[in-house]
């Protein structure tokens, strides 16, 4: 009967014979008697379902009790055929089961194709988003470059006055030293030595020296602002410890009312090949961010630790604070240009830090916990000996 309907038919006397002889690698319609020798027809269907075979089942039975009916529904059986049945009923039932199997397979193929298309579409959209983001960043950087060039010009004008005044103070220092020597020879020196004026006099030369170093960094920053990404033609080998010391001194005003930085430096030099003032920028930005994070907590006397160590061929600079911390979902975004999570932030500082570290063939990592603080680790290759 089923042969005449152009079905490929195989018959088996028991479930064991079916399992031993039938190739289960392709979809099929299973017409099975409920009461087979060995395991029952329902049990065979259950086992095949658990093994993940594609088939539709038609159950033949002399009577259908309620328990068997419930189990048949649970096993997804297509239909019952109650004995005795007409040939037309068998052909019609098998045809219906075959049609449902075909439709289910087509639906699966369609869903798989849609899933593949969704993945491809998602990848295309991600590429488009990255491209659009890069284009937007490029446009904003170009605009920022124009503004920076103008700001750098005005900054240089104002800076020249400050540099000139510092030069005047520097020229006055030798005269002040001579005055001090004259005072030391007089009896009145004892009274002056006890005053705050003498302490300030002792600190003047160091303060002016720090001002000169700071002005040199500002002059270089101003030059960088003119191009935003000037090639590193000024690279040289320098001791990273000196850059750390200068960066801490320059950020000390911002930290003064927030935290007192603890600085740990190795006794030996840490030679780095790069641009000294750019790595001063890195530390200044990290310390300013640490100060902002501590200030946002409202807690007085925060803690900031700056440490410099070496590990093999790498220098490791760490800046740790006990500030507000960074939420995990924000960590991946904090170095993106123009992304900021603070009220007065510009989204430029950490993007600049990341760019400078990359420029020096280094790596930067963030370890943070909300309300506990943040540790930023910068790894830089040591200069060849």
ROBAVEX-570412 format. One line per 3 residues: number of its first residue (from 1); for each residue y, z, x of C-alpha. Coordinates in nm, 4 decimals, always signed. Each point is the difference from the previous one (the first is absolute). Layout:
<bamis>
NUM	Y:Z:X; ...
</bamis>
This chain:
<bamis>
1	+0.0000:+0.0000:+0.0000; +0.2483:+0.1069:+0.2603; -0.1145:-0.2805:+0.2328
4	+0.1011:-0.2506:-0.2643; +0.3477:+0.1550:-0.0006; +0.0152:-0.0743:+0.3754
7	-0.0259:+0.3593:+0.1122; -0.1868:+0.0831:+0.3189; -0.2612:+0.2516:-0.1148
10	-0.2239:+0.2372:+0.1926; -0.2455:+0.2370:-0.1712; -0.1501:+0.3245:+0.1347
13	-0.2604:+0.2355:-0.1430; +0.1594:+0.3241:+0.1226; +0.3179:+0.1386:+0.1507
16	-0.1805:+0.0398:+0.3341; -0.0998:-0.3670:+0.0010; +0.3584:-0.0939:-0.0829
19	+0.1345:+0.2116:+0.2863; -0.2549:-0.1387:+0.2461; +0.0300:-0.3709:-0.0820
22	+0.3451:-0.0720:-0.1414; +0.2843:-0.0855:+0.2387; +0.2795:+0.2302:-0.1104
25	+0.2776:-0.1762:+0.1889; +0.1638:-0.1840:-0.2906; +0.1118:+0.0785:-0.3593
28	-0.2542:-0.0259:-0.2764; -0.0812:+0.0893:-0.3604; -0.2778:+0.2585:-0.0218
31	-0.2115:-0.0010:-0.3156; -0.2167:+0.3093:+0.0216; -0.2318:+0.1926:-0.2254
34	+0.0899:+0.3625:-0.0502; -0.3593:+0.1109:+0.0563; -0.1194:-0.1495:+0.3272
37	-0.2928:+0.1121:+0.2124; +0.1279:+0.2335:+0.2660; +0.3700:+0.0787:-0.0450
40	+0.1549:-0.0879:-0.3346; +0.2340:-0.2900:-0.0648; +0.2953:+0.2392:-0.0335
43	-0.0864:+0.1657:+0.3310; -0.0218:-0.3402:+0.1711; +0.3437:-0.0920:-0.1316
46	+0.1413:+0.3310:+0.1261; -0.1412:-0.0536:+0.3485; +0.1345:-0.3547:+0.0184
49	+0.3448:+0.1167:-0.1159; +0.0076:+0.2676:+0.2682; -0.0915:-0.2579:+0.2641
52	+0.2982:-0.2098:-0.1055; -0.1755:-0.3133:-0.1314; +0.1855:-0.2508:-0.2178
55	-0.1919:-0.0526:-0.3223; +0.0097:+0.0285:-0.3765; -0.2916:+0.1733:-0.1733
58	-0.1715:-0.0678:-0.3305; -0.2368:+0.2767:-0.1075; -0.3063:-0.0792:-0.2110
61	-0.1420:+0.2863:-0.2050; -0.2132:+0.0580:-0.3045; +0.2380:+0.2679:-0.1221
64	+0.3330:+0.1383:+0.1169; +0.0347:+0.3750:-0.0118; +0.3404:+0.1644:+0.0330
67	-0.0554:+0.1290:+0.3550; -0.1054:-0.3423:+0.1249; +0.2995:-0.1593:-0.1723
70	+0.2415:+0.2441:+0.1632; -0.1538:-0.0548:+0.3411; +0.0084:-0.3772:-0.0495
73	+0.3748:+0.0204:-0.0678; +0.0506:+0.2142:+0.3106; -0.1896:-0.2566:+0.2087
76	+0.2092:-0.2886:-0.1339; -0.2892:-0.1869:-0.1647; +0.1178:-0.3167:-0.1721
79	-0.2280:+0.0122:-0.3048; -0.3257:+0.1165:-0.1615; -0.2747:-0.2289:-0.1229
82	-0.2282:+0.1755:-0.2442; -0.3598:-0.1140:-0.0227; -0.0970:-0.2245:-0.1597
85	+0.2918:-0.2427:+0.0565; +0.0589:-0.3697:-0.0625; +0.0223:-0.2524:+0.2828
88	+0.3521:-0.0901:-0.1041; +0.0980:+0.3687:+0.0280; -0.1295:+0.0163:+0.3590
91	+0.1773:-0.3237:+0.1004; +0.3236:+0.1089:-0.1669; -0.0089:+0.3467:+0.1599
94	-0.0739:-0.1349:+0.3479; +0.2766:-0.2590:-0.0408; +0.2452:+0.2753:-0.0949
97	-0.1073:+0.2143:+0.2936; +0.0306:-0.2979:+0.2351; +0.3465:-0.0825:-0.1313
100	+0.1159:+0.3617:+0.0450; -0.1428:+0.0024:+0.3534; +0.1804:-0.3258:+0.0817
103	+0.3271:+0.1280:-0.1437; -0.0313:+0.3267:+0.1917; -0.0651:-0.1853:+0.3256
106	+0.2938:-0.2330:-0.0638; +0.2198:+0.2999:-0.0750; -0.1106:+0.1655:+0.3246
109	+0.0749:-0.3153:+0.1992; +0.3392:-0.0263:-0.1680; +0.0785:+0.3651:+0.0738
112	-0.1061:-0.0409:+0.3632; +0.2163:-0.3111:+0.0297; +0.2921:+0.1868:-0.1558
115	-0.0528:+0.2914:+0.2378; +0.0030:-0.2387:+0.2962; +0.3136:-0.1643:-0.1337
118	+0.1608:+0.3408:-0.0529; -0.0783:+0.0940:+0.3607; +0.1414:-0.3310:+0.1241
121	+0.3038:+0.0417:-0.2235; +0.0504:+0.3553:+0.1248; -0.0187:-0.1175:+0.3591
124	+0.2458:-0.2816:-0.0731; +0.2377:+0.2395:-0.1744; -0.0212:+0.2428:+0.2924
127	+0.0800:-0.2817:+0.2435; +0.2896:-0.1017:-0.2230; +0.1233:+0.3589:-0.0222
130	-0.0166:+0.0393:+0.3779; +0.1752:-0.3327:+0.0444; +0.2711:+0.0897:-0.2509
133	+0.0408:+0.3439:+0.1547; +0.0291:-0.1538:+0.3449; +0.2545:-0.2507:-0.1283
136	+0.2042:+0.2733:-0.1702; -0.0123:+0.2152:+0.3128; +0.1001:-0.2994:+0.2122
139	+0.2980:-0.0692:-0.2257; +0.1058:+0.3641:-0.0009; -0.0390:+0.0222:+0.3767
142	+0.2121:-0.3130:+0.0411; +0.2695:+0.1516:-0.2193; -0.0346:+0.3294:+0.1825
145	+0.0337:-0.1864:+0.3286; +0.3330:-0.1445:-0.1076; +0.1234:+0.3398:-0.1120
148	-0.1346:+0.1620:+0.3167; +0.1865:-0.2462:+0.2199; +0.3232:+0.0874:-0.1776
151	-0.0712:+0.3735:+0.0173; -0.0909:-0.0289:+0.3671; +0.3330:-0.1687:+0.0707
154	+0.1965:+0.2754:-0.1704; -0.2210:+0.2661:+0.1566; +0.0652:-0.1392:+0.3445
157	+0.3764:+0.0154:-0.0603; -0.0188:+0.3674:-0.0980; -0.2511:+0.0701:+0.2737
160	+0.2332:-0.1274:+0.2699; +0.2518:+0.2721:-0.0857; -0.2686:+0.2705:+0.0194
163	-0.1319:-0.1367:+0.3302; +0.3492:-0.0059:+0.1447; +0.0612:+0.3611:-0.1039
166	-0.3311:+0.1125:+0.1449; +0.0945:-0.1783:+0.3208; +0.3261:+0.1962:+0.0086
169	-0.1901:+0.3278:-0.0418; -0.2436:-0.1042:+0.2727; +0.2885:-0.0705:+0.2338
172	+0.1463:+0.3427:-0.0798; -0.3213:+0.1857:+0.0861; +0.0524:-0.0082:+0.3805
175	+0.3453:+0.1537:-0.0502; -0.1445:+0.2666:-0.2248; -0.2628:+0.0778:+0.2630
178	+0.2748:+0.0411:+0.2589; +0.1857:+0.2312:-0.2390; -0.3145:+0.2042:-0.0408
181	-0.0342:+0.0391:+0.3767; +0.3598:+0.1195:+0.0178; -0.0647:+0.2493:-0.2816
184	-0.3108:+0.1284:+0.1703; +0.2149:+0.0960:+0.2952; +0.2253:+0.2132:-0.2153
187	-0.0468:+0.3457:-0.1470; +0.0703:-0.1286:-0.3527; -0.3296:-0.1922:+0.0114
190	-0.1979:+0.3102:-0.1072; +0.1841:+0.0238:-0.3313; -0.0331:-0.3746:-0.0608
193	-0.3704:+0.0087:+0.0865; -0.0588:+0.2453:-0.2818; +0.1589:-0.2266:-0.2565
196	-0.1504:-0.2789:-0.2157; +0.2409:-0.2442:+0.1658; -0.1932:+0.0168:+0.3246
199	-0.3296:-0.0675:-0.1832; +0.1527:-0.3078:-0.1618; +0.1348:-0.1083:+0.3384
202	-0.3498:+0.0212:+0.1484; -0.1422:-0.2138:-0.2846; +0.2746:-0.2643:+0.0083
205	-0.1475:-0.2225:+0.2697; -0.3453:-0.0051:-0.1619; +0.1530:-0.0678:-0.3420
208	+0.2042:-0.2910:+0.1298; -0.3087:-0.1369:+0.1753; -0.1932:+0.0134:-0.3293
211	+0.2925:-0.1688:-0.1760; -0.0072:-0.2813:+0.2561; -0.3768:-0.0439:-0.0451
214	+0.0418:+0.0012:-0.3771; +0.2780:-0.2566:+0.0164; -0.2195:-0.2241:+0.2116
217	-0.2710:+0.0160:-0.2652; +0.2564:-0.0772:-0.2718; +0.1283:-0.2964:+0.2000
220	-0.3545:-0.1349:+0.0249; -0.0649:+0.0651:-0.3705; +0.3185:-0.1885:-0.0766
223	-0.1235:-0.2902:+0.2088; -0.3299:+0.0072:-0.1865; +0.1779:-0.0034:-0.3358
226	+0.1532:-0.3339:+0.0906; -0.3412:-0.1677:+0.0031; -0.2310:+0.2483:-0.1778
229	-0.2937:-0.1196:+0.2119; +0.1160:-0.0822:+0.3485; -0.2822:-0.0881:+0.2449
232	-0.0880:+0.2760:+0.2429; +0.1463:-0.1630:+0.3111; +0.1353:+0.3400:+0.1137
235	-0.3445:+0.1563:+0.0260; -0.0687:+0.2146:+0.3024; -0.2268:+0.2841:+0.1096
238	+0.1416:+0.3440:-0.0805; -0.1164:+0.3583:-0.0498; -0.0658:+0.0575:-0.3700
241	+0.0794:+0.3707:+0.0469; +0.3661:-0.0894:+0.0601; +0.0137:-0.2037:-0.3212
244	-0.1505:+0.2965:-0.1883; +0.2527:+0.2444:+0.1472; +0.2911:-0.2279:-0.0878
247	-0.1293:-0.0659:-0.3502; -0.0338:+0.3741:-0.0670; +0.3521:+0.0673:+0.1300
250	+0.1491:-0.2775:-0.2123; -0.1784:+0.1234:-0.3152; +0.0839:+0.3648:+0.0657
253	+0.3161:-0.0111:-0.2143; -0.2041:-0.1135:-0.3018; -0.2647:+0.2659:+0.0672
256	+0.2409:+0.2843:+0.0769; +0.0128:+0.1514:-0.3491; -0.3542:-0.0988:-0.0942
259	-0.2441:+0.0651:+0.2831; -0.0147:+0.0646:+0.3714; -0.2271:-0.2575:+0.1640
262	-0.2735:+0.1233:+0.2319; -0.0540:-0.2562:+0.2753; -0.3133:-0.0230:+0.2153
265	+0.0063:-0.2470:+0.2893; -0.2507:-0.0546:+0.2811; +0.0936:+0.0857:+0.3568
268	-0.0862:-0.3473:+0.1303; +0.1972:-0.3133:-0.0777; -0.1040:-0.2138:-0.2960
271	+0.0816:-0.3584:+0.1060; +0.0636:-0.2455:-0.2826; +0.0943:-0.3667:+0.0254
274	+0.2546:-0.0767:-0.2670; +0.3557:+0.0622:-0.1112; +0.1129:+0.3563:+0.0516
277	+0.2627:+0.0148:-0.2746; -0.2372:-0.1514:-0.2579; -0.2475:+0.2834:+0.0463
280	+0.2893:+0.2486:-0.0194; +0.0649:-0.1578:-0.3415; -0.3612:+0.0640:-0.0996
283	+0.0222:+0.3713:+0.0751; +0.3447:+0.0374:-0.1587; -0.1200:-0.1609:-0.3249
286	-0.3132:+0.2131:-0.0099; +0.1995:+0.3196:+0.0612; +0.2591:-0.0888:-0.2648
289	-0.2819:-0.0664:-0.2487; -0.1566:+0.3351:+0.0930; +0.3348:+0.1728:-0.0595
292	+0.0335:-0.1699:-0.3400; -0.3546:+0.1023:-0.0953; +0.0621:+0.3636:+0.0936
295	+0.3393:+0.0083:-0.1703; -0.1488:-0.1326:-0.3244; -0.2245:+0.3070:-0.0220
298	+0.2993:+0.2348:-0.0064; -0.1720:+0.2258:+0.2518; +0.2060:+0.1281:+0.2946
301	-0.1194:-0.0017:+0.3610; -0.2362:-0.2939:-0.0190; -0.2241:-0.0984:+0.2871
304	-0.0003:-0.3285:+0.1896; -0.2302:-0.0525:+0.2964; +0.0348:-0.2896:+0.2440
307	-0.2843:-0.0469:+0.2452; -0.0733:-0.2653:+0.2606; -0.3421:-0.0353:+0.1609
310	-0.2102:-0.2699:+0.1621; -0.3532:-0.1108:-0.0787; -0.1510:-0.2512:+0.2362
313	+0.2293:-0.3025:+0.0051; +0.2098:+0.1194:-0.2951; +0.3022:+0.2219:-0.0507
316	-0.0158:+0.2035:-0.3220; +0.3228:+0.1176:-0.1614; -0.0287:+0.2306:-0.3019
319	+0.2716:+0.1280:-0.2314; -0.1224:+0.2660:-0.2458; +0.2006:+0.1780:-0.2682
322	-0.0693:+0.2511:-0.2780; +0.2076:-0.1854:-0.2576; -0.0778:-0.1342:-0.3452
325	-0.2722:-0.2412:+0.1133; -0.0793:-0.3473:-0.1343; -0.2201:-0.0810:-0.2994
328	-0.3161:-0.1981:+0.0914; +0.0962:-0.2962:-0.2194; +0.3286:-0.0357:+0.1902
331	-0.1357:+0.0140:+0.3547; -0.0938:-0.3692:+0.0082; +0.3502:-0.1033:-0.1076
334	+0.2283:+0.2169:+0.2098; +0.0357:-0.2498:+0.2869; +0.0809:-0.2940:-0.2261
337	+0.3603:-0.1227:+0.0301; +0.2365:+0.1253:-0.2717; -0.2611:+0.2315:-0.1527
340	+0.1353:+0.3526:-0.0347; -0.0990:+0.3059:-0.2013; +0.3124:+0.2067:+0.0682
343	+0.3240:-0.0006:-0.1930; +0.2196:-0.1062:+0.2902; -0.2567:-0.1929:+0.2058
346	+0.0414:-0.3639:+0.0974; -0.3630:-0.0888:+0.0689; +0.0943:-0.1217:+0.3484
349	-0.0754:+0.2968:+0.2306; -0.3801:+0.0018:+0.0009; -0.0147:-0.3796:-0.0247
352	+0.2070:-0.0075:+0.3190; -0.2224:+0.2642:+0.1625; -0.3122:-0.2010:-0.0861
355	+0.1590:-0.3186:+0.1334; +0.0975:+0.1653:+0.3300; -0.3456:+0.1509:+0.0484
358	-0.1585:-0.3399:-0.0667; +0.2509:-0.1584:+0.2393; -0.1353:+0.2352:+0.2690
361	-0.3635:-0.0902:-0.0877; -0.0580:+0.3451:-0.1455; -0.1330:+0.1535:-0.3192
364	+0.1459:+0.2469:-0.2485; -0.1937:+0.2253:-0.2395; +0.0989:+0.2541:-0.2646
367	-0.1920:+0.3112:-0.1003; +0.1657:+0.1775:-0.2906; -0.0659:+0.2536:-0.2729
370	+0.2374:+0.0717:-0.2850; +0.1814:+0.3352:+0.0430; -0.1668:+0.0487:+0.3408
373	+0.1731:-0.2498:+0.2253; -0.0456:-0.3220:+0.1936; -0.1191:-0.0936:+0.3467
376	+0.0985:-0.3397:+0.1390; -0.2008:-0.1238:+0.2988; +0.1267:-0.2833:+0.2180
379	-0.2353:-0.1467:+0.2601; +0.1451:-0.2175:+0.2754; -0.1696:-0.1689:+0.2956
382	+0.0889:+0.1482:+0.3375; +0.1601:-0.2281:+0.2554; -0.2357:-0.1401:+0.2623
385	-0.0026:+0.2163:+0.3107
</bamis>
